[in-house]
């Protein structure tokens, strides 16, 4: 498959309710990444209400996009978000280090910390994503699809940044899109 040129790509997140900031950050990060490659993009959060397409027919939605100059749509869907809480027990382990065995205090403090370390609870958040790129030409078609899991990100901004980077790299690797800026820049000698 050869990468296509697009006049305008709509980046559309389908992420429910309290995760609205994730939707906006995801759309903006991926839109920015595509702009860095020379594409004209719009974020759905800037152009459309989350329920804009809800009561439209397919023909009405496609007409609305076409009238807005959109010729490709990249969707990001949060398929599942789960929180898992689990207990991490304290550690009692043995490692034969002669240094702390030779002296009482070295042995006592090392073993005390190991024997009496307390367990704790950890909550991990897992995200399951799906991203699709659709061409909106005469016959709209799916050009790219990827599913991915994200585990316990440091923050929503790091989650959206890292996921966006991963998707763009995959799109480039699979030659679905190309870096349009490097093709237009003449080499200087």
C-alpha positions as CSV (number, residue, x, y, z in Angstrom):
1,X,0.0,0.0,0.0
2,X,1.3,3.5,-0.9
3,X,0.7,6.3,1.6
4,X,-2.0,8.7,0.4
5,X,-2.2,12.5,0.5
6,X,-5.1,13.9,2.6
7,X,-6.4,17.5,2.5
8,X,-7.9,17.3,6.0
9,X,-7.9,14.6,8.6
10,X,-10.4,14.6,11.4
11,X,-9.1,13.1,14.7
12,X,-12.1,11.8,16.5
13,X,-12.0,10.3,20.0
14,X,-14.8,8.2,21.3
15,X,-14.2,8.3,25.0
16,X,-17.0,8.5,27.5
17,X,-17.9,10.9,30.3
18,X,-15.4,11.6,33.1
19,X,-12.5,10.8,30.6
20,X,-13.3,13.9,28.5
21,X,-9.8,15.3,29.2
22,X,-8.3,12.1,27.9
23,X,-10.4,12.5,24.7
24,X,-9.3,16.1,24.2
25,X,-5.6,15.3,25.0
26,X,-5.6,12.3,22.8
27,X,-7.1,14.1,19.8
28,X,-4.8,17.1,20.3
29,X,-1.6,15.0,20.6
30,X,-2.4,12.8,17.6
31,X,-3.5,15.9,15.6
32,X,-0.3,17.7,16.5
33,X,1.8,14.6,15.5
34,X,0.1,14.5,12.1
35,X,0.6,18.3,11.6
36,X,4.3,17.8,12.4
37,X,4.3,15.4,9.4
38,X,2.7,18.1,7.2
39,X,-1.0,17.0,7.4
40,X,-3.9,19.4,7.9
41,X,-5.9,18.1,10.9
42,X,-8.8,19.1,13.0
43,X,-9.7,17.7,16.4
44,X,-13.3,16.7,16.9
45,X,-13.3,18.3,20.3
46,X,-12.6,21.7,18.7
47,X,-15.1,21.4,15.9
48,X,-17.9,19.1,17.0
49,X,-20.0,18.5,20.1
50,X,-19.6,14.8,21.4
51,X,-23.1,14.1,20.2
52,X,-22.9,15.9,16.8
53,X,-23.2,12.7,14.8
54,X,-25.5,10.8,17.2
55,X,-28.8,11.2,15.5
56,X,-27.5,11.5,11.9
57,X,-27.8,8.9,9.2
58,X,-24.6,7.7,7.5
59,X,-25.3,9.9,4.5
60,X,-25.8,13.0,6.6
61,X,-22.6,12.4,8.6
62,X,-20.5,11.8,5.5
63,X,-22.0,14.9,3.8
64,X,-21.2,17.0,6.9
65,X,-17.6,15.8,6.8
66,X,-17.3,16.3,3.1
67,X,-18.7,19.8,3.3
68,X,-16.0,20.5,6.0
69,X,-13.3,19.3,3.6
70,X,-12.5,16.1,5.6
71,X,-11.2,13.3,3.4
72,X,-9.9,11.0,6.2
73,X,-11.0,10.2,9.8
74,X,-8.8,8.8,12.5
75,X,-10.8,7.4,15.4
76,X,-9.5,6.6,18.8
77,X,-11.8,4.5,21.0
78,X,-11.4,3.6,24.6
79,X,-12.9,0.1,24.5
80,X,-12.3,-0.6,28.2
81,X,-10.9,0.9,31.3
82,X,-10.4,-1.2,34.4
83,X,-8.9,-0.7,37.8
84,X,-7.4,-3.6,39.5
85,X,-6.4,-3.5,43.2
86,X,-4.1,-6.1,44.6
87,X,-2.0,-6.7,47.6
88,X,1.8,-6.8,47.5
89,X,3.1,-8.8,50.5
90,X,6.2,-7.7,52.5
91,X,9.4,-9.4,51.3
92,X,11.3,-12.0,53.2
93,X,14.1,-13.2,51.0
94,X,17.6,-14.5,51.5
95,X,20.7,-13.4,49.7
96,X,24.1,-14.7,51.0
97,X,26.1,-11.6,51.5
98,X,29.1,-12.3,53.7
99,X,29.4,-8.6,54.6
100,X,26.3,-8.4,56.7
101,X,26.8,-12.0,58.1
102,X,30.2,-11.2,59.7
103,X,28.9,-8.6,62.1
104,X,25.8,-8.7,64.3
105,X,24.5,-5.2,63.6
106,X,24.9,-5.5,59.8
107,X,23.1,-8.9,59.9
108,X,20.3,-7.7,62.3
109,X,19.5,-4.5,60.4
110,X,19.5,-6.2,57.0
111,X,17.3,-9.1,58.1
112,X,15.0,-6.9,60.3
113,X,14.1,-4.8,57.3
114,X,13.5,-7.8,55.2
115,X,11.4,-9.7,57.8
116,X,9.3,-6.8,59.0
117,X,8.7,-5.0,55.7
118,X,5.0,-4.4,55.4
119,X,2.8,-5.2,52.5
120,X,0.8,-2.7,50.7
121,X,-2.1,-2.3,48.2
122,X,-1.6,-1.2,44.7
123,X,-4.2,0.0,42.2
124,X,-3.4,-0.3,38.5
125,X,-5.4,1.2,35.7
126,X,-5.6,-0.6,32.4
127,X,-6.8,0.9,29.2
128,X,-7.8,-1.0,26.1
129,X,-7.7,1.2,22.9
130,X,-8.7,0.8,19.3
131,X,-7.6,3.2,16.5
132,X,-8.8,3.2,13.0
133,X,-8.1,5.4,9.9
134,X,-10.8,5.7,7.3
135,X,-10.5,7.2,3.9
136,X,-13.6,9.3,3.1
137,X,-13.1,9.3,-0.6
138,X,-15.8,8.2,-3.0
139,X,-16.1,4.8,-1.2
140,X,-15.2,5.2,2.4
141,X,-12.9,2.4,3.6
142,X,-10.8,1.3,6.5
143,X,-7.1,1.8,5.8
144,X,-5.6,1.0,9.2
145,X,-6.7,-0.6,12.5
146,X,-4.8,-1.2,15.7
147,X,-5.6,-2.3,19.2
148,X,-3.4,-1.7,22.2
149,X,-3.4,-1.9,26.0
150,X,-1.9,0.7,28.3
151,X,-1.0,-0.1,31.8
152,X,-1.0,2.3,34.7
153,X,0.2,5.5,33.1
154,X,1.9,8.1,35.2
155,X,-0.6,10.7,34.1
156,X,-3.3,11.2,31.4
157,X,-1.0,13.5,29.5
158,X,1.8,10.9,29.4
159,X,-0.7,8.3,28.4
160,X,-2.1,10.4,25.5
161,X,1.4,11.5,24.4
162,X,2.9,8.0,24.4
163,X,-0.2,6.4,22.7
164,X,-0.2,9.1,20.0
165,X,3.5,8.5,19.3
166,X,3.0,4.8,19.1
167,X,0.1,5.1,16.6
168,X,1.9,7.6,14.4
169,X,5.0,5.4,14.3
170,X,2.8,2.4,13.3
171,X,1.1,4.4,10.6
172,X,4.4,5.5,9.2
173,X,5.9,2.0,9.4
174,X,3.0,0.4,7.6
175,X,3.2,3.2,5.0
176,X,-0.4,4.3,5.6
177,X,0.8,7.9,6.0
178,X,4.1,9.5,5.2
179,X,6.2,12.4,6.4
180,X,5.0,15.0,3.9
181,X,7.4,17.7,5.2
182,X,10.6,15.8,4.4
183,X,9.4,15.1,0.8
184,X,8.8,18.8,0.2
185,X,12.1,20.0,1.7
186,X,14.8,20.2,-1.0
187,X,18.2,19.0,0.1
188,X,20.8,21.7,0.7
189,X,24.4,21.1,-0.4
